Amino acid sequence: MKIEFNLEVDASGLQCPLPLLRLKKALVTLASDQIIKIITTDPAAHLDFGVYTDQTGHQILECVIEADSRIFYIKKK
């Protein structure tokens, strides 16, 4: 399934908490129900993103693991 997204953020090479900070900054620019694709190489990013989305109501639609990258699709509430 291919997910259409409105914004792509590449946080490759950044370690916690920088991918989360990039996500937060990018979400501010989106309207409700828009989708961000964020690419990260931080193996713990799913923990940060999971807690953040639980607290804010945003939704992780999918996480794709490719080689050393994790690609998240997150829908803004």
C-alpha positions in Angstrom: 0.0 0.0 0.0 1.4 3.4 -1.0 0.6 6.2 1.4 0.2 9.7 0.0 1.9 12.3 2.1 2.0 16.1 2.2 5.5 16.7 3.6 8.7 14.7 3.7 11.4 15.2 6.4 14.8 13.5 6.3 16.1 13.0 9.8 18.7 10.4 8.7 21.9 10.5 10.8 20.3 12.3 13.7 20.0 10.8 17.1 17.4 11.2 19.8 15.9 13.7 20.5 16.6 15.4 17.1 14.3 13.3 14.9 11.4 14.0 17.3 12.2 17.8 17.3 12.2 17.7 13.5 8.9 16.0 13.5 7.3 18.5 15.9 8.6 21.4 13.9 7.3 20.0 10.6 3.9 19.1 12.1 3.3 22.8 12.9 3.3 23.6 9.2 0.7 21.0 8.3 -3.1 21.2 8.5 -5.2 18.7 10.4 -5.4 15.3 8.6 -2.3 15.9 6.5 0.4 13.3 6.5 4.1 13.6 7.1 6.7 11.1 5.9 9.8 11.2 8.2 12.9 9.1 7.5 15.2 8.3 10.4 18.2 6.0 11.1 17.8 6.3 14.9 16.7 2.8 16.1 14.9 4.3 19.1 12.8 6.8 17.1 9.8 4.5 17.2 9.8 4.9 21.0 9.9 8.7 20.9 7.4 8.9 18.1 5.0 6.4 19.9 5.0 8.4 23.1 4.6 11.7 21.3 1.7 10.6 19.2 0.0 9.0 22.2 0.2 12.3 24.1 -0.8 14.5 21.2 -3.4 12.5 19.3 -1.5 12.3 16.1 -1.5 8.9 14.5 1.3 6.7 13.2 -0.2 5.2 10.0 2.8 3.0 9.1 6.4 2.3 9.9 8.5 0.8 7.1 12.0 -0.6 7.9 14.4 -0.5 4.9 18.0 -1.5 5.5 19.2 0.9 8.3 16.3 3.4 7.9 12.9 3.6 9.4 10.2 5.5 7.5 7.2 6.7 9.4 4.0 8.0 8.1 2.3 10.2 10.7 -1.2 11.8 10.3 -1.7 15.1 12.1 -4.8 15.2 14.3 
